[in-house]
């Protein structure tokens, strides 16, 4: 496995593989890798001749400096995991390599980036679009892989691809979970023992809400989820919104879409956790 730290070396490597007729799959990550990331790598490995993984904690998508400071960084362990997963190249750049000067681009992401995470974390999705567009331009992959835990982010990236006219297939992959249902996240390592004990209730409540939704309205179902999560000691809901899965816009009635998705953000202490559930319409 090649460890690449410069943009020029990354471009040269990918250009060489492309010239040899090899397809390239890209898995962008911020490191602190877990089985969820490795599931993306496994999917990419099956679909492509070459798999490139980026490991970069992108500062432009953090609107909370403390969150950026405390985000786990585990480069050596990450590289060992990626080598065992048969990754061909890992791109581990310094911030100065990606941003030799400030990135002042503002993307017209539209309504998909204005609700939920976009509303709660101003500038977050513009930062995501900045780094992902840079990686796409450097690697020019055939396919790029993202986990559905970050459901809204995938919709934002599809919008960015449309704006920038990248010829890249965006592949969304199912959420990976612990045996107790907690969605895998790099932030889980920051949970206190009490927070870790409480956190699986998020997925349990979301799953139970599928049955509840059959006989209740969108608003009633949303209130049910919020009340149940907030009724769990140590958890506090920041938002729960049921949206059209295609547009990420909130719905008021189940018949507004054939793809309703419930998206939640919950604080377990000072750790912010996200999850989602797909409802059957």
C-alpha positions in Angstrom: 0.0 0.0 0.0 1.3 3.4 -1.0 1.1 6.2 1.6 0.9 9.5 -0.3 1.2 12.9 1.3 1.4 15.3 -1.6 -1.2 16.4 -4.1 1.3 16.1 -7.0 2.1 12.5 -6.1 -1.6 11.6 -5.7 -2.4 13.0 -9.2 0.6 11.2 -10.7 -0.4 7.9 -9.2 -4.0 8.2 -10.3 -3.1 9.3 -13.8 -0.8 6.4 -14.1 -3.5 3.9 -13.0 -6.1 5.5 -15.2 -3.7 5.3 -18.2 -3.3 1.6 -17.5 -7.0 1.2 -17.9 -7.7 0.7 -14.3 -11.0 1.9 -12.6 -10.5 3.9 -9.4 -12.8 3.9 -6.3 -12.3 6.7 -3.8 -13.3 6.5 -0.1 -13.0 10.0 1.5 -12.6 9.8 5.3 -11.5 11.9 8.3 -9.7 9.0 9.8 -10.3 7.4 13.2 -11.5 4.5 11.1 -13.9 1.8 12.2 -15.8 -1.1 10.6 -18.2 1.4 9.0 -15.4 2.9 7.0 -14.0 -0.6 6.2 -17.4 -1.6 4.8 -17.0 1.2 2.3 -13.6 0.0 1.4 -14.9 -3.5 0.9 -17.6 -2.3 -1.4 -15.0 -0.2 -3.3 -12.6 -3.1 -3.5 -15.3 -5.3 -5.2 -16.3 -2.6 -7.7 -12.9 -1.2 -8.8 -9.4 -2.2 -9.8 -7.8 0.4 -7.6 -9.0 1.7 -4.2 -7.8 5.1 -2.9 -8.7 6.2 0.7 -8.2 9.8 1.9 -7.6 10.4 5.6 -7.9 14.1 6.3 -9.6 16.0 9.1 -11.0 18.9 7.1 -11.0 22.1 9.1 -13.4 24.0 6.7 -16.4 21.8 7.6 -16.1 22.4 11.4 -18.1 25.3 12.7 -17.2 24.4 16.3 -13.4 24.8 17.0 -13.6 22.6 20.0 -15.1 19.8 17.9 -12.2 20.1 15.5 -9.7 20.1 18.3 -11.1 17.0 19.9 -11.8 15.0 16.7 -9.8 11.8 17.1 -6.6 11.4 15.0 -5.2 7.9 14.7 -3.1 7.8 11.5 -0.9 4.8 12.3 -3.8 2.6 13.3 -5.8 3.8 10.3 -3.0 2.9 7.9 -2.7 -0.6 9.4 -6.4 -1.2 9.0 -6.4 0.0 5.4 -3.4 -2.1 4.5 -5.2 -5.2 5.9 -8.2 -4.2 3.8 -6.1 -4.3 0.7 -6.3 -0.6 -0.1 -3.9 0.4 -2.9 -3.1 3.9 -1.8 -3.9 6.1 1.2 -3.7 9.9 0.9 -2.7 11.5 4.2 -2.0 15.2 3.5 -1.2 18.1 5.8 -3.7 20.9 6.0 -1.3 23.2 4.1 -1.1 20.7 1.3 -4.9 20.8 0.7 -5.3 24.5 1.5 -2.1 26.4 0.5 -4.3 29.4 0.6 -7.8 29.9 2.0 -10.6 28.3 -0.1 -13.1 31.1 -0.6 -15.4 29.1 -2.9 -19.1 29.2 -2.0 -21.3 26.5 -3.5 -24.9 27.1 -4.5 -26.1 23.9 -2.8 -29.7 25.1 -2.6 -32.4 23.8 -0.2 -30.8 20.4 0.4 -28.1 22.1 2.4 -30.4 24.6 4.3 -32.2 22.2 6.7 -31.2 19.9 9.5 -27.4 19.8 9.6 -27.2 22.8 7.3 -29.3 24.8 9.6 -27.6 23.6 12.8 -24.0 23.9 11.5 -23.8 27.0 9.3 -21.1 26.6 6.7 -20.6 22.9 7.3 -21.8 21.7 4.0 -20.0 24.3 2.1 -16.8 23.0 3.8 -17.8 19.4 2.8 -18.3 20.5 -0.8 -14.9 22.3 -0.7 -12.9 19.2 0.4 -14.8 16.6 -1.6 -14.6 18.6 -4.8 -10.8 19.0 -4.3 -10.4 15.3 -3.7 -12.5 14.5 -6.8 -10.4 16.8 -8.9 -7.2 15.2 -7.6 -8.2 11.6 -8.0 -10.9 11.8 -10.7 -12.3 8.4 -9.5 -14.9 6.4 -11.4 -16.8 6.0 -8.1 -16.8 7.5 -4.6 -18.3 5.8 -1.5 -20.1 7.4 1.4 -22.0 5.9 4.4 -25.7 6.5 4.8 -25.3 7.6 8.5 -24.5 11.0 6.9 -27.7 10.8 4.9 -28.0 14.5 4.1 -24.3 14.8 3.3 -24.8 12.3 0.4 -27.5 14.5 -1.0 -25.3 17.5 -0.7 -22.4 15.8 -2.5 -24.7 14.7 -5.3 -25.7 18.4 -5.7 -22.1 19.4 -5.8 -21.3 16.8 -8.4 -24.1 18.2 -10.5 -22.8 21.8 -10.1 -19.2 20.9 -10.9 -20.2 18.4 -13.7 -18.0 15.6 -12.3 -18.5 12.3 -14.1 -18.4 10.3 -10.9 -20.8 7.7 -9.6 -21.8 8.4 -5.9 -22.3 5.1 -4.1 -24.2 5.2 -0.9 -23.6 2.3 1.6 -25.8 1.1 4.5 -25.2 2.2 8.1 -23.0 -0.2 10.1 -24.0 -0.7 13.7 -22.7 -2.1 16.9 -24.5 -5.3 18.1 -26.7 -3.1 20.3 -27.7 -0.9 17.4 -25.6 2.2 17.9 -24.5 3.6 14.6 -20.7 3.3 14.2 -19.0 6.7 14.4 -15.5 8.0 15.1 -17.1 10.1 17.8 -18.3 7.1 19.8 -14.9 6.8 21.4 -15.6 10.0 23.2 -18.7 8.7 24.9 -18.6 8.3 28.7 -19.7 4.9 30.1 -23.1 6.4 30.9 -23.4 7.9 27.4 -22.4 4.7 25.7 -25.0 2.8 27.8 -27.7 5.3 26.7 -26.8 5.8 23.1 -28.3 2.6 21.7 -31.7 3.9 22.6 -31.5 6.2 19.6 -31.7 3.4 17.1 -34.2 1.4 19.3 -36.6 4.4 19.3 -36.2 5.0 15.6 -36.9 1.3 14.8 -39.9 1.3 17.1 -41.2 4.4 15.4 -41.7 2.5 12.1 -44.6 0.6 13.7 -45.9 3.7 15.4 -45.9 5.6 12.1 -48.4 3.1 10.5 -51.2 4.6 12.5 -50.0 8.1 13.2 -49.2 11.3 11.3 -45.8 12.6 10.5 -46.0 15.2 13.3 -47.2 12.6 15.8 -44.4 10.3 14.8 -41.7 13.0 15.1 -43.0 14.0 18.5 -43.0 10.3 19.6 -39.3 9.9 18.6 -38.3 13.2 20.3 -40.2 12.4 23.5 -38.9 8.8 23.8 -35.2 9.8 23.2 -35.5 12.8 25.6 -37.0 10.4 28.1 -33.8 8.4 28.1 -31.5 9.6 30.8 -28.3 11.2 29.3 -29.8 11.9 25.9 -31.1 15.1 24.5 -32.5 15.5 21.0 -31.2 18.5 19.0 -33.7 17.8 16.1 -35.7 15.1 14.6 -37.1 15.7 11.1 -39.0 13.4 8.7 -38.0 14.4 5.2 -38.4 13.4 1.5 -35.4 11.2 1.1 -34.7 12.5 -2.4 -34.6 16.2 -1.5 -34.1 16.3 2.3 -37.0 18.7 2.6 -39.4 18.2 5.5 -42.8 16.6 4.8 -46.1 17.1 6.6 -48.0 14.1 5.2 -46.8 10.6 4.5 -48.2 10.7 1.0 -45.9 13.6 -0.1 -43.1 11.1 -1.0 -42.5 7.5 -1.6 -39.2 7.8 0.3 -39.7 9.2 3.8 -36.6 9.3 6.0 -36.3 10.3 9.6 -33.1 12.1 10.5 -32.0 12.7 14.1 -29.2 14.4 16.0 -28.8 13.6 19.7 -26.4 14.8 22.3 -25.1 12.2 24.7 -23.3 14.5 27.1 -21.2 16.7 24.9 -20.9 14.1 22.1 -23.2 14.8 19.1 -24.5 11.6 17.4 -26.5 11.3 14.2 -28.7 8.5 12.9 -31.6 8.0 10.5 -34.4 5.5 9.6 -36.3 4.8 6.4 -40.0 4.5 6.7 -42.2 2.3 4.5 -44.8 4.3 2.7 
